[in-house]
Amino acid sequence: MDRGFRVLIIGCGEIGSRHLQAVSCLSEVREIEVVDPRPEAIGIGKKRLQEMRRVQGGSPKVRWLSRLEEASPGGDLCIVATQARGRCQLVQETAQILGYSNFILEKIVGQSVQELEDLAQFCVNQDLSIWVNLKSRAYPIHQRIKKILKPDEPILFSTVGGNHGLANNGIHAADLFAFYDGSERIQEAASSIDPVLHPSKRGSGLFDLSGTLIGRTERGGRFVLSYAGDHLLSEQISITTRSYRCIVDHNERWAVESNAASGWIWRPAPVDGELLVSQMTREFALDILTQGRCALPTLRESLVAHRFILEAVKPHFNRLLGKEVALCPVT
């Protein structure tokens, strides 16, 4: 029998094809199965895989499938990069039908808190290990800042940007705040949402919001999330405590910091390492396959951010859609 791991990727669009690029670089992986019923998505995957082969040389065997039922059972890692609608049920079916127990899921994992909590309980019952691709907390700069911060000092954390992304982009900021603060829940303190539904480019009937959400925690942390609806400027993240402060722009790979000990003089902070999905998934997947863990938050850990975002935006979707929705139309 050939040695090596088998990886299943469900969904091969813009994000799924980047996961494919990452996993295809791992010499430890002998076979990758890609499931997507859309010919255009398979085309994206094949194109991006070819790009990696030109650079990397050899790669694992890849099987292109249109239905989950065609996939082989008993693989080692499943990456789910479909839209949020139906994703929680898809994970359960994959575990039950094919026997997968290790998963990386794209965010937003599901469109309601209830289906996320149901999946978390299913995870416990079936002894699954699920991580969510909220990768900001794994960036070297945030790992470094986390070690600098004093646990007893409350955090003032803000993210301000464009691209009307309170849900799909805001989930990253909320998880990053949860990573720093350490609380099990972010309570909504206030909101000011623009009266506009911003259509998502990821599919019909999907939207996002612009405006501001404010949260707080029992540890004294304060969280401000603000996205404009009229520009696309990248996010600026600010982290402040009594003894330390830092401003970070991931897209520009730029950061400055200061602290009380140096008289609050600003100095550059290092923004090192690979930040792209096509690079970071390589490390996450390898760690899961060889060590059974990785730097991503688990599904249970990600519930802190998901619960805050979904509970905060749902009333505004109800108002703007003119009806009560059970599922937030986000992906």
C-alpha positions, 0 to 999 in steps of 0.5 A, a space after each residue: 500500500 502506498 504511504 501518505 495521506 489522502 485529503 478531500 476538498 469540497 468546494 473548488 471556487 476562489 477559496 477552495 482552489 487556494 486550499 488545493 494549491 496549498 495541499 498539493 505542495 505537501 509531499 506527505 499527501 499522496 492523493 487529493 479528491 476534489 468535489 464540486 458540481 460546477 464545471 467552472 469551479 473545477 476549471 479554476 482548480 485545474 488552472 491553479 493546480 497547474 500553476 503550482 506544478 510549474 513552480 513545484 514540480 511533482 504533486 499528489 494524484 488528484 481526482 476530480 469529482 462532481 458528487 460527494 458520493 463519488 469520494 473514497 471513504 477513510 481519508 485523513 483531512 477534509 477541507 470544506 470551502 462551500 458557501 455557508 448555506 448547508 455547510 453544517 449538514 454537509 460536514 455531518 454527511 461527510 463524517 457519516 458517509 465517508 468516515 472523515 474525522 478531521 476538518 478545516 471549515 471556511 467561515 462563516 461556518 453556518 448561517 445561524 447560531 443554532 446550526 453551529 451549536 448543533 454541529 459542535 454537539 455532533 462534533 463531540 458525539 462523533 469525536 470529530 476534530 474541526 478547525 475554522 479558517 479564521 487564520 488571523 490569530 495564526 499570523 506571527 505578529 498576533 502570536 507575538 503581541 499575544 505574548 506581550 500583553 499582560 493577562 490582567 489588563 483589559 483590551 481596547 480592540 478596534 477594526 476599521 475598514 471598507 468593503 461593507 464587510 461586517 459579517 464576512 470580514 468582521 468574523 475575522 476581527 471578532 475572532 482575533 479579539 476573542 483570541 486576545 481577550 480570552 472571554 467565552 462570550 462577546 456581549 453586544 453593547 451597541 450598533 449603528 447599521 447603514 440601511 443598505 443591503 450590500 449584495 454579495 458577489 458570492 451568490 444570489 440572495 446573499 448580502 453583507 452590511 456596513 456600519 458599526 458594532 460594539 461589544 464588551 466582555 466580562 474581562 473588561 475588553 471593548 470591541 469596535 467593528 466598523 466597516 464603511 459602505 462607500 469605499 474598499 480601504 483595507 482594515 486597520 486594527 488597533 490594540 490598546 492596553 494600559 501598558 501597550 498599543 499597536 496598529 496593524 494593516 494586514 494588507 499593507 504588511 505594516 505595523 507600529 507599536 509603543 509601550 509605557 516602558 519606552 515612553 510611548 514612542 512609536 516604532 515599527 513592529 515586524 509583520 513576518 510570515 506568509 499570510 495567504 490561504 495558498 501558503 498558510 493552509 499548507 502549514 495548518 494541514 501538515 500540522 493536523 495530519 502529523 500532530 493532530 492540531 494546528 494554530 486555527 481556532 477549533 469550531 468550539 473556540 470560533 463560536 465566540 466570534 460567530 455568536 457575536 456576529 450572527 446575533 448582532 446582524 440578524 435583527 438588521 437583516 430582519 429589518 432590511 429584508 422586511 421579514 423574520 429570517 431564521 438564517 442570516 443571508 451571509 456566506 
